[in-house]
Amino acid sequence: MTAFNKTARKGTPDYDLLTDELTNSYVDYYVYSSIKKGEPFPSFAMSNLGANTRRLQKRLDGLKREQSAKNAHCLTGAQS
């Protein structure tokens, strides 16, 4: 999204930089708002990327710990 915004601000938006999900998001935003095609994503769309990344990474780490604990439990032959 950041790389796309850089190209859009230069006046030559490179849509190949967007994933399918971001392309759909951009098209939806473009269709239902007053921006012109080729303009960058708005700042509010960019502002929470870091927070979402940290939240999802924390969730993934928790799931990995949970899976490791289950695997260790099974390897020791302990019964619940």
C-alpha positions, 0 to 999 in steps of 0.5 A: 500500500505504501509503495502504491501511494508513492507511485500514485503521488508521482502521478503514475500509480502502479496497480501491480503493487497491490494485492488482490484484496487491496485492489478490491479495497481501492476500487471500492473506495474509489467507486464510493468516494470523491477521489479520482482514480490514481490518487493514493490511499487516504491517510486513515487507511494507512494509519493503522497498518502497524497496529494491525501487524503487531496485533496479528503477530501477537496472535500468531505467537500465542497460537504457536505457543499454544500448539507447542504446549499441546505437542509437548503434552502429547510427546510426554504421554501425559493425559488430560 
